[in-house]
Amino acid sequence: MTQLITLYDIPAAKPNYPWSPNTWRTRFALNFKGLPYTTVWVEYPDIEPTMKKIGAKPTAKNPDGSDQYTVPVIVDPNHPVDGSPVVISDSDDIATYLDEKYPELPTLFPAGTKALQTIYAQNFMEKVFYPPVMILLGEALPVFNPPSQKYFRETREKAFGKKMEELSPRGPGRDEPLKKAKEGLEGISAALEKSGVTETSWLTGNKPVYADFATAAALIAIKRCAEEHIWDHIKSASGGRWERFLAKVEEEYGRID
C-alpha cells in the first residue's frame, strides 16, 4: 500500500486556498498520478528553517550568496534511501522524480516530449505570467496570513528598493502589461489551434501532461493573487478559452489534501 507523500506549501488567509504557481504544479501532478498525499502548510518566514530541518536542498541563491529555500518540497516514504524518506525540492524536479519512481501511473512526460513541454511552459510564463507579475506582487499581500504578509513585504521591498504599493501603481501604467498577457494568451491559442490542439483536447492528445498543469498553475496564481478585475481581463482572452481550460483542470485535478 502506498504511504502518504507530504507536500509542503504556503498557506493563504482563506483556508485550503493554495495560490502559488509552483506548488500548484506539484499538486496537480500528484492528483493526476493518483498518489495519496497530505499538505503541510508553512508560512514564509518558516520555510528556510523547516526545509533545513527536513533535509531539503536549496533551490537558488539569494543576492548575498546564501542558499535560498523554497516550496514545493515533497517527502516520499515509499522509496527510502538508507532507510530515510526521499526529500525532493523544486516543482520540475519533483515531476521528474514522480515519473521515475511511479512509472506504472499516468506519465507527466510521455517519451520524447519533455524538452518540448519545457519550452512550451517557459514560453507561457514569459508571454502570459511575467508581464503582469509586478501587479501580482503588489496585490498579493491580502492573500497571505499576517506572518507571511510581514515577511513578503520586507523581503520584496528590500529586493526592489520600493514600497509594495509602488510596485503596482494604479492608473494607465497597468494597461500595457495586461495587454501583453492577453496578447500572449491569444497568440498561444492561435498556435494551438493551428496545431490541432482544440479546447476539448490536451497539449499532446487525450490525456494531460506536465505542461498542461504548468499552464493551469500560472493561471490559477493570477486568478487568486490579483484583484478580480485583473483576472476578468485575462480570462476574456481567446473568447474565454483559458478560463474554461482552468476550470477543467481544477475540476479534474484540483483536489486539496
Backbone hydrogen bonds in HBPLUS format (Angstrom, degrees):
<---DONOR---> <-ACCEPTOR-->    atom                        ^
c    i                          cat <-CA-CA->   ^        H-A-AA   ^      H-
h    n   atom  resd res      DA  || num        DHA   H-A  angle D-A-AA Bond
n    s   type  num  typ     dist DA aas  dist angle  dist       angle   num
A0005-ILE N   A0036-PRO O   3.01 MM  31  6.32 167.5  2.03 136.2 138.7     1
A0038-THR N   A0005-ILE O   2.83 MM  33  6.33 146.3  1.95 160.6 171.0     2
A0006-THR N   A0075-VAL O   3.01 MM  69  5.05 167.4  2.02 143.8 147.1     3
A0075-VAL N   A0006-THR O   2.89 MM  69  5.05 145.7  2.01 139.0 148.9     4
A0007-LEU N   A0038-THR O   2.87 MM  31  6.10 166.7  1.89 159.4 163.1     5
A0040-VAL N   A0007-LEU O   2.82 MM  33  6.07 162.0  1.85 155.0 159.1     6
A0008-TYR N   A0073-VAL O   2.90 MM  65  5.31 163.1  1.93 162.1 166.6     7
A0009-ASP N   A0040-VAL O   3.06 MM  31  6.30 160.9  2.10 153.4 157.1     8
A0042-VAL N   A0009-ASP O   2.78 MM  33  6.03 161.9  1.81 162.9 169.1     9
A0013-ALA N   A0143-VAL O   2.73 MM 130  5.76 166.3  1.75 148.6 151.4    10
A0024-TRP N   A0020-SER O   2.99 MM   4  6.07 150.3  2.08 146.5 155.4    11
A0025-ARG N   A0021-PRO O   3.27 MM   4  6.39 143.3  2.41 133.0 140.3    12
A0027-ARG N   A0023-THR O   2.87 MM   4  6.17 158.9  1.91 151.0 157.8    13
A0028-PHE N   A0024-TRP O   2.89 MM   4  5.92 172.1  1.89 152.8 154.8    14
A0029-ALA N   A0025-ARG O   3.10 MM   4  6.21 154.3  2.17 137.4 145.1    15
A0030-LEU N   A0026-THR O   2.90 MM   4  6.14 161.5  1.94 155.1 158.6    16
A0031-ASN N   A0027-ARG O   3.02 MM   4  6.22 165.3  2.04 151.5 155.7    17
A0032-PHE N   A0028-PHE O   2.83 MM   4  5.98 157.6  1.88 151.0 157.7    18
A0033-LYS N   A0029-ALA O   3.05 MM   4  6.24 155.4  2.11 146.8 152.5    19
A0034-GLY N   A0030-LEU O   3.00 MM   4  6.11 117.7  2.40 134.2 150.5    20
A0035-LEU N   A0030-LEU O   3.10 MM   5  5.44 153.5  2.17 156.2 155.8    21
A0034-GLY N   A0031-ASN O   3.05 MM   3  4.90 140.0  2.22  93.6 105.7    22
A0046-ASP N   A0043-GLU O   2.88 MM   3  5.39 145.0  2.01 117.7 128.9    23
A0047-ILE N   A0044-TYR O   3.15 MM   3  5.45 166.1  2.17 113.8 118.2    24
A0050-THR N   A0046-ASP O   3.04 MM   4  5.93 154.7  2.10 146.7 154.6    25
A0051-MET N   A0047-ILE O   2.83 MM   4  5.93 166.8  1.85 161.3 164.7    26
A0052-LYS N   A0048-GLU O   2.99 MM   4  6.13 160.8  2.03 154.8 160.1    27
A0053-LYS N   A0049-PRO O   3.01 MM   4  6.08 151.6  2.10 138.2 146.0    28
A0054-ILE N   A0050-THR O   3.09 MM   4  6.41 150.0  2.18 149.0 155.7    29
A0055-GLY N   A0051-MET O   3.07 MM   4  6.07 115.7  2.50 135.6 150.6    30
A0056-ALA N   A0051-MET O   2.86 MM   5  5.03 155.3  1.92 154.7 153.1    31
A0055-GLY N   A0052-LYS O   3.23 MM   3  5.09 148.1  2.34  95.4 104.8    32
A0059-THR N   A0068-GLN O   2.88 MM   9  6.04 147.0  1.99 162.9 173.6    33
A0068-GLN N   A0060-ALA O   2.82 MM   8  5.04 154.0  1.88 145.5 137.7    34
A0062-ASN N   A0066-SER O   2.76 MM   4  5.31 168.3  1.78 159.2 163.3    35
A0065-GLY N   A0062-ASN O   2.82 MM   3  5.24 163.2  1.85 121.7 125.5    36
A0090-ASP N   A0072-PRO O   3.27 MM  18  5.89 138.0  2.46 173.9 162.5    37
A0074-ILE N   A0088-ILE O   2.96 MM  14  5.42 157.6  2.01 152.1 158.2    38
A0088-ILE N   A0074-ILE O   2.98 MM  14  5.42 159.9  2.02 152.0 158.6    39
A0076-ASP N   A0086-VAL O   2.78 MM  10  5.10 162.2  1.81 153.8 158.1    40
A0086-VAL N   A0076-ASP O   2.94 MM  10  5.10 152.5  2.02 148.1 140.1    41
A0081-VAL N   A0084-SER O   2.82 MM   3  5.31 153.2  1.89 156.2 154.7    42
A0084-SER N   A0081-VAL O   3.06 MM   3  5.31 166.5  2.08 111.4 115.5    43
A0094-ILE N   A0090-ASP O   2.88 MM   4  6.08 150.5  1.96 151.7 161.3    44
A0095-ALA N   A0091-SER O   2.99 MM   4  6.25 156.6  2.05 146.5 151.8    45
A0096-THR N   A0092-ASP O   3.12 MM   4  6.41 160.5  2.16 146.9 151.5    46
A0097-TYR N   A0093-ASP O   2.93 MM   4  6.12 159.2  1.97 146.3 152.4    47
A0098-LEU N   A0094-ILE O   2.87 MM   4  6.13 159.8  1.91 155.6 160.5    48
A0099-ASP N   A0095-ALA O   3.16 MM   4  6.43 156.6  2.22 148.5 153.7    49
A0100-GLU N   A0096-THR O   3.05 MM   4  6.29 155.8  2.12 147.6 154.7    50
A0101-LYS N   A0097-TYR O   2.89 MM   4  6.06 162.7  1.92 160.6 164.3    51
A0102-TYR N   A0098-LEU O   2.94 MM   4  5.64 137.3  2.12 137.2 146.7    52
A0105-LEU N   A0102-TYR O   3.12 MM   3  5.71 165.1  2.14 117.6 122.4    53
A0210-TYR N   A0108-LEU O   3.05 MM 102  4.85 168.6  2.07 134.1 131.5    54
A0113-THR N   A0110-PRO O   3.03 MM   3  5.73 150.4  2.12 153.2 150.5    55
A0117-GLN N   A0113-THR O   2.80 MM   4  5.90 159.7  1.84 161.4 168.0    56
A0118-THR N   A0114-LYS O   2.92 MM   4  6.10 158.2  1.96 150.1 155.8    57
A0119-ILE N   A0115-ALA O   3.00 MM   4  6.28 159.4  2.04 150.4 155.4    58
A0120-TYR N   A0116-LEU O   2.93 MM   4  6.13 163.1  1.96 149.6 154.4    59
A0121-ALA N   A0117-GLN O   2.87 MM   4  6.08 169.5  1.88 155.2 157.8    60
A0122-GLN N   A0118-THR O   2.97 MM   4  6.12 160.7  2.01 148.6 154.0    61
A0123-ASN N   A0119-ILE O   2.94 MM   4  6.09 158.1  1.99 147.9 154.3    62
A0124-PHE N   A0120-TYR O   2.90 MM   4  6.18 153.4  1.97 151.4 159.0    63
A0125-MET N   A0121-ALA O   3.06 MM   4  6.32 160.4  2.10 148.0 152.5    64
A0126-GLU N   A0122-GLN O   2.97 MM   4  6.19 162.8  2.00 150.7 155.5    65
A0127-LYS N   A0123-ASN O   2.88 MM   4  5.97 156.5  1.93 150.4 156.5    66
A0128-VAL N   A0124-PHE O   2.83 MM   4  5.62 152.3  1.90 147.6 154.6    67
A0129-PHE N   A0125-MET O   3.05 MM   4  4.70 119.0  2.43 108.1 124.8    68
A0130-TYR N   A0125-MET O   2.82 MM   5  5.91 167.7  1.84 170.8 167.0    69
A0133-VAL N   A0130-TYR O   3.11 MM   3  4.86 166.0  2.13 108.2 111.9    70
A0135-ILE N   A0132-PRO O   2.96 MM   3  5.28 125.1  2.27 105.7 120.2    71
A0136-LEU N   A0132-PRO O   3.09 MM   4  6.50 154.3  2.16 151.3 159.0    72
A0137-LEU N   A0133-VAL O   2.89 MM   4  6.20 159.8  1.93 151.5 156.5    73
A0138-GLY N   A0134-MET O   3.00 MM   4  6.11 156.4  2.05 140.9 147.2    74
A0139-GLU N   A0135-ILE O   3.06 MM   4  6.24 131.7  2.30 141.8 154.1    75
A0139-GLU N   A0136-LEU O   3.16 MM   3  5.19 135.3  2.37  96.7 108.8    76
A0140-ALA N   A0136-LEU O   2.97 MM   4  5.77 114.7  2.41 147.3 161.1    77
A0143-VAL N   A0140-ALA O   2.85 MM   3  5.53 150.3  1.94 125.6 135.0    78
A0144-PHE N   A0141-LEU O   3.04 MM   3  5.64 146.7  2.15 119.0 126.6    79
A0148-SER N   A0145-ASN O   3.05 MM   3  5.55 119.7  2.43 115.7 129.7    80
A0149-GLN N   A0145-ASN O   2.87 MM   4  6.04 153.5  1.94 155.7 163.3    81
A0150-LYS N   A0146-PRO O   3.04 MM   4  6.20 167.6  2.06 158.2 158.5    82
A0151-TYR N   A0147-PRO O   3.23 MM   4  6.39 165.6  2.25 141.8 145.7    83
A0152-PHE N   A0148-SER O   2.79 MM   4  5.78 165.3  1.81 150.2 155.1    84
A0153-ARG N   A0149-GLN O   2.93 MM   4  6.03 164.5  1.95 150.5 154.9    85
A0154-GLU N   A0150-LYS O   3.04 MM   4  6.18 172.7  2.04 151.8 154.0    86
A0155-THR N   A0151-TYR O   2.96 MM   4  6.06 170.8  1.97 155.1 157.9    87
A0156-ARG N   A0152-PHE O   3.00 MM   4  5.92 161.1  2.04 146.0 151.9    88
A0157-GLU N   A0153-ARG O   2.90 MM   4  5.87 159.0  1.94 150.0 156.4    89
A0158-LYS N   A0154-GLU O   3.11 MM   4  6.13 149.7  2.21 137.4 145.4    90
A0159-ALA N   A0155-THR O   2.99 MM   4  6.13 153.3  2.06 139.2 146.7    91
A0160-PHE N   A0156-ARG O   2.91 MM   4  6.02 161.0  1.95 151.2 155.0    92
A0161-GLY N   A0157-GLU O   2.82 MM   4  5.39 129.7  2.07 132.4 143.3    93
A0166-GLU N   A0163-LYS O   2.86 MM   3  5.23 140.4  2.02 107.3 119.3    94
A0167-LEU N   A0164-MET O   3.01 MM   3  5.26 148.6  2.11 105.8 115.3    95
A0174-ARG N   A0171-GLY O   3.24 MM   3  6.26 174.7  2.24 128.2 129.9    96
A0175-ASP N   A0172-PRO O   2.99 MM   3  5.37 150.3  2.08 111.7 120.3    97
A0178-LEU N   A0174-ARG O   3.36 MM   4  6.48 162.9  2.39 154.2 159.2    98
A0179-LYS N   A0175-ASP O   2.83 MM   4  5.96 149.5  1.93 149.1 158.6    99
A0180-LYS N   A0176-GLU O   2.91 MM   4  6.17 156.6  1.97 153.2 159.3   100
A0181-ALA N   A0177-PRO O   3.02 MM   4  6.24 157.0  2.08 142.8 148.6   101
A0182-LYS N   A0178-LEU O   3.01 MM   4  6.19 161.5  2.04 146.2 151.1   102
A0183-GLU N   A0179-LYS O   2.89 MM   4  6.08 159.1  1.93 149.5 155.8   103
A0184-GLY N   A0180-LYS O   2.81 MM   4  5.98 147.6  1.91 143.7 153.3   104
A0185-LEU N   A0181-ALA O   3.02 MM   4  6.33 155.5  2.08 148.2 153.2   105
A0186-GLU N   A0182-LYS O   3.01 MM   4  6.28 159.7  2.05 148.2 153.9   106
A0187-GLY N   A0183-GLU O   2.86 MM   4  6.02 152.2  1.94 146.7 154.2   107
A0188-ILE N   A0184-GLY O   2.99 MM   4  6.19 157.0  2.05 147.7 153.7   108
A0189-SER N   A0185-LEU O   2.88 MM   4  6.07 156.0  1.94 146.7 153.9   109
A0190-ALA N   A0186-GLU O   3.03 MM   4  6.20 158.4  2.08 142.6 147.7   110
A0191-ALA N   A0187-GLY O   3.08 MM   4  6.31 156.1  2.14 143.4 149.7   111
A0192-LEU N   A0188-ILE O   2.90 MM   4  6.12 157.0  1.95 151.2 157.5   112
A0193-GLU N   A0189-SER O   2.93 MM   4  6.15 167.4  1.94 155.0 158.2   113
A0194-LYS N   A0190-ALA O   3.00 MM   4  6.13 158.5  2.04 145.1 151.2   114
A0195-SER N   A0191-ALA O   3.07 MM   4  6.25 133.9  2.29 135.4 147.2   115
A0195-SER N   A0192-LEU O   2.98 MM   3  5.02 127.9  2.26  95.7 110.3   116
A0197-VAL N   A0192-LEU O   2.80 MM   5  4.94 157.2  1.85 148.9 142.0   117
A0196-GLY N   A0193-GLU O   3.03 MM   3  5.03 160.5  2.07 104.0 109.9   118
A0201-SER N   A0198-THR O   3.16 MM   3  5.41 165.6  2.18 109.9 114.0   119
A0202-TRP N   A0205-GLY O   2.89 MM   3  5.24 164.5  1.92 171.8 167.0   120
A0205-GLY N   A0202-TRP O   3.38 MM   3  5.24 158.3  2.43  99.8 106.0   121
A0212-ASP N   A0209-VAL O   3.00 MM   3  5.46 132.0  2.23 110.4 122.9   122
A0213-PHE N   A0209-VAL O   3.39 MM   4  6.86 152.0  2.48 147.5 155.0   123
A0213-PHE N   A0210-TYR O   2.96 MM   3  5.15 116.0  2.38  99.7 115.2   124
A0214-ALA N   A0210-TYR O   2.87 MM   4  6.23 149.2  1.97 151.1 161.2   125
A0215-THR N   A0211-ALA O   3.00 MM   4  6.10 153.1  2.08 141.1 147.5   126
A0216-ALA N   A0212-ASP O   3.01 MM   4  6.32 163.3  2.04 148.0 152.0   127
A0217-ALA N   A0213-PHE O   2.84 MM   4  5.93 151.7  1.92 143.8 152.0   128
A0218-ALA N   A0214-ALA O   3.16 MM   4  6.37 152.6  2.23 142.1 147.6   129
A0219-LEU N   A0215-THR O   3.15 MM   4  6.45 160.1  2.19 149.5 155.1   130
A0220-ILE N   A0216-ALA O   2.88 MM   4  6.08 159.3  1.93 152.5 157.9   131
A0221-ALA N   A0217-ALA O   3.15 MM   4  6.25 146.4  2.27 139.0 147.3   132
A0222-ILE N   A0218-ALA O   3.18 MM   4  6.49 156.2  2.24 146.3 151.9   133
A0223-LYS N   A0219-LEU O   2.95 MM   4  6.20 164.1  1.98 150.9 155.6   134
A0224-ARG N   A0220-ILE O   2.95 MM   4  6.03 152.8  2.02 142.7 148.9   135
A0225-CYS N   A0221-ALA O   2.90 MM   4  5.76 146.8  2.01 146.4 153.9   136
A0226-ALA N   A0222-ILE O   3.19 MM   4  5.69 157.7  2.24 142.0 145.5   137
A0230-ILE N   A0227-GLU O   2.92 MM   3  5.54 138.4  2.09 116.0 127.4   138
A0231-TRP N   A0227-GLU O   3.40 MM   4  6.88 156.1  2.46 151.5 157.7   139
A0232-ASP N   A0228-GLU O   2.87 MM   4  6.12 153.8  1.94 149.9 158.5   140
A0233-HIS N   A0229-HIS O   3.14 MM   4  6.29 146.2  2.26 133.9 140.9   141
A0234-ILE N   A0230-ILE O   3.10 MM   4  6.45 161.1  2.13 149.5 154.2   142
A0235-LYS N   A0231-TRP O   2.79 MM   4  5.86 174.4  1.79 161.5 163.2   143
A0237-ALA N   A0234-ILE O   3.15 MM   3  5.88 168.3  2.17 120.4 124.0   144
A0240-GLY N   A0237-ALA O   2.97 MM   3  5.62 146.6  2.09 117.9 126.8   145
A0241-ARG N   A0238-SER O   3.20 MM   3  5.49 156.6  2.26 107.3 114.3   146
A0244-ARG N   A0240-GLY O   3.15 MM   4  6.40 162.7  2.18 158.3 162.8   147
A0245-PHE N   A0241-ARG O   2.89 MM   4  6.14 148.3  1.99 143.1 153.1   148
A0246-LEU N   A0242-TRP O   2.98 MM   4  6.10 165.0  2.00 143.0 146.3   149
A0247-ALA N   A0243-GLU O   3.02 MM   4  6.22 160.3  2.06 145.6 151.3   150
A0248-LYS N   A0244-ARG O   3.01 MM   4  6.21 151.7  2.09 144.5 151.5   151
A0249-VAL N   A0245-PHE O   3.04 MM   4  6.39 161.3  2.08 154.4 158.8   152
A0250-GLU N   A0246-LEU O   2.87 MM   4  6.05 170.9  1.88 159.8 162.5   153
A0251-GLU N   A0247-ALA O   2.96 MM   4  6.01 158.8  2.01 143.1 149.2   154
A0252-GLU N   A0248-LYS O   3.10 MM   4  6.25 158.7  2.14 147.7 152.7   155
A0253-TYR N   A0249-VAL O   2.70 MM   4  5.55 159.6  1.74 156.1 162.3   156
A0254-GLY N   A0250-GLU O   2.91 MM   4  4.13 133.0  2.14 125.8 122.7   157
